[in-house]
Amino acid sequence: MISALMPTYNRADLAFERGEGVWLYTADGRRFLDFGAGIATSSLGHNHPHLVAAIAEQAARVIHVSNLYRIPQAERLAARLVEASFADTAFFCNSGAEANEGVVKIIRRAQHESGHPERYRVICFEGAFHGRTLAMISATGNPKYLKGFEPAVDGFDHVPFNNLNALRDAITPQTAGILIEPVQGEGGIRTGDPQFLRDLRATCDEFGLILGMDEVQCGMGRTGRLFAHEWAAVAPDVMSVAKGIAGGFPMGAILAREHVARHLVAGTHASTFGGNPLACAAANAVLDVMLAPGFLDGVDRRARVLWRGLEQLVADFPDVFEEPRGTGLLVGLKCVVPNTDVQAAFTEQGLLSVIAGENVVRLAPPLIVEDAEIAQALAMMRRGAQHCRPAAARVAAK
């Protein structure tokens, strides 16, 4: 008999009743160091006082009014995001998949209204993950996610990641734009080469294409810059963000330049819950912290501490790990042994992580993680790795 809660997840037998900073606590008193952060979503950790206060204060005033009326909290949030980014305007929604749907709609609409209705196809990349809607599993292109949901939504072509020649070969008269994650999360923590990202920008300018970036997972401070593409000194025309934008409260956003966004006039796109007062109060509170002087520099510094520790871990356990991957506090360990075994060993030591593609264990701690907590996590990983070592290696190490 099916459970009351639809069984679409393989859930670990853990239930957390409260959190504090980078720690989560079960009802029976066990404590776990959270290096998953709700899949890179709890950007300020758990029970952050400023975020909690902002949500409670707004909830006591008004939670939802709909976008039939002005929402001052959304106006303020949009202005702050525009000021801090490449964008001229913002649209608010509820999730990363919804934001990516909006990005594709903007790409198609802008081409259509600019006199190119034949341009509707979007080039995406192998190893991508753009969400679970019908269109976004088609944009993702992974047969595992498409199985049973065929036929795929038309309009998406896929090329190898970081391969400019393949990208240029895939451009046709029907190509409208490109959608790329600067750092692929689900696909195995694969970082886009900075020169490749710059070449994408130049290619879009050359062919009249629209460059879209998916920063649902790698954006909002996760790499030590507010947005990951900033490391390459390049900017998209339109971008999706979500996950960490409101510290765990459901929210997504589309940031865009005027020349593409101006074509979404009234009635062409909408979201019932998107940008409501409560969500925007949460996101504004997150921005208060992220935009404070020195915060992102601190994320970058601590990320480098974690990276050095992961490099040493790989060097000490070559029979368990192949390489570290990633940027900032979105990192991973490509494993030699099954990544599910490594994740289970980490959990046994009290460290929460998330698996990813290419046999990678993903590590995405809250951005407020401190050096001491990174040291604790590395010690837990070391003990977990020892447990994962093949028997012969464990005997040889004694």
Secondary structure as GFF3:
##gff-version 3
##sequence-region A 1 398
A	DSSP	beta_strand	16	20	.	.	.	ID=ss1
A	DSSP	beta_strand	23	26	.	.	.	ID=ss2
A	DSSP	beta_strand	31	34	.	.	.	ID=ss3
A	DSSP	alpha_helix	37	40	.	.	.	ID=ss4
A	DSSP	alpha_helix	49	59	.	.	.	ID=ss5
A	DSSP	alpha_helix	72	83	.	.	.	ID=ss6
A	DSSP	beta_strand	89	93	.	.	.	ID=ss7
A	DSSP	alpha_helix	96	113	.	.	.	ID=ss8
A	DSSP	beta_strand	121	125	.	.	.	ID=ss9
A	DSSP	alpha_helix	134	140	.	.	.	ID=ss10
A	DSSP	alpha_helix	143	146	.	.	.	ID=ss11
A	DSSP	beta_strand	156	159	.	.	.	ID=ss12
A	DSSP	alpha_helix	164	170	.	.	.	ID=ss13
A	DSSP	beta_strand	175	180	.	.	.	ID=ss14
A	DSSP	beta_strand	183	184	.	.	.	ID=ss15
A	DSSP	beta_strand	190	191	.	.	.	ID=ss16
A	DSSP	alpha_helix	194	207	.	.	.	ID=ss17
A	DSSP	beta_strand	210	214	.	.	.	ID=ss18
A	DSSP	three_ten_helix	228	232	.	.	.	ID=ss19
A	DSSP	beta_strand	238	241	.	.	.	ID=ss20
A	DSSP	three_ten_helix	243	246	.	.	.	ID=ss21
A	DSSP	beta_strand	252	256	.	.	.	ID=ss22
A	DSSP	alpha_helix	258	261	.	.	.	ID=ss23
A	DSSP	alpha_helix	277	290	.	.	.	ID=ss24
A	DSSP	alpha_helix	295	316	.	.	.	ID=ss25
A	DSSP	beta_strand	321	327	.	.	.	ID=ss26
A	DSSP	beta_strand	330	335	.	.	.	ID=ss27
A	DSSP	alpha_helix	339	348	.	.	.	ID=ss28
A	DSSP	beta_strand	351	352	.	.	.	ID=ss29
A	DSSP	beta_strand	354	356	.	.	.	ID=ss30
A	DSSP	beta_strand	360	363	.	.	.	ID=ss31
A	DSSP	alpha_helix	371	388	.	.	.	ID=ss32
A	DSSP	alpha_helix	391	397	.	.	.	ID=ss33
###
